[in-house]
Amino acid sequence: MTSDTTDAMFGAHSKTADVLAGMDLSGRTALVTGGYSGLGLATTRALARAGARVVVPARRPDAARQALAGAAEVEIEQLDLADLASVRAFAERFLRSHPALDILIAGAGVMACPQTRVGPGWEAQFAINHLGHYALTNLLWPALTASGAARVVSVASGRDPSWRIRWDDVQFERGYDKWEAYAQSKLANILFASHLDLLGGPHRVRAFSVNPGYVRTPLQRHLAVEEMVAAGWIDADGTPAPGLFKTVEQGAATQVWAATSPRLATNGGDYCVDCRITVGSPTDSGAAARLWALSAELTGLDLIDHA
């Protein structure tokens, strides 16, 4: 269930242009991981059109430059979220050239991939979707606090009560299931935003998690057509199920709204869908704190004041 506690004019069919109408982001710096493909590309273009300077970290900088050719006020930098050394190097470069960061949208991710190990043997979906963003946020903390009113938006997915963190085997060393691993990583995105907001509130850094809805993007690259047909997403000819999918501009609207809406100035830690804050599904604060502690242990990073 969702409840419109903020912008009644926006909803499931709103586009990025709608939520940014009349807004001037000149002088603000945004960072969008995954900002050169799918929802991230739509987000980067929308923020840049509104006047923001947008930094796009990219594992494939050449592909990012091609996708964003002609886009004004966009910087492209090398970053591999699966590699902590790469995250550290990127953060060091960013902090040298950007005194403050106003918006961080953690949107890069992988979905339902074959079992893959990265870094020190981490399961790829948990590592890329969550741990890489956890490390990046910690390392960019000086720039976020320097903003004076920063927002971090964690791009999650549809929330399901059955989702859980596999505390006894978070890296899926036993019985890998690609969808269970994906669900764990997306629950981690929600728990991360909740605890980050708790820690960041006193520093005027607020965090949100968002569900973009169903959108056809390269995120589905690991799925066979037969699997998407069986799920009811498309028919045998590849035609999407009527009314199921949003456009990329509609899918990106909620993350752009969460990152910029003035009406969210007193909110934080919330899970957002269709440009609205959801109610009735509180985040487990104990699980969020436990995940934060686990992430700190795994990455060796815990740079945010817990006082």
ABEGO torsion letter per residue (X at the ends): XBBBABBAABBAABBAAAAABGBBABGBBBBBBGAABEAAAAAAAAAAAAGBBBBBBBABAAAAAAAABGBBGBBBBBBBAABAAAAAAAAAAAAAABABBABBBBABBBBGBBBBBBEAGBBAAAAAAAAAAAAAAAAAAAAAAAAGBBBBBBBBBBBBAABBBBAABAAGABGBBAAAAAAAAAAAAAAAAAAAAAAAAAAGBBBBBBBAEBBBBAAAAABBAAAAAAAGABBAAGBBBBGABBBAAAAAAAAAAAAABAAAAABEGBBBBGGBBBBGBBBBAAAAAAAAAAAAAAAGBBABBAX
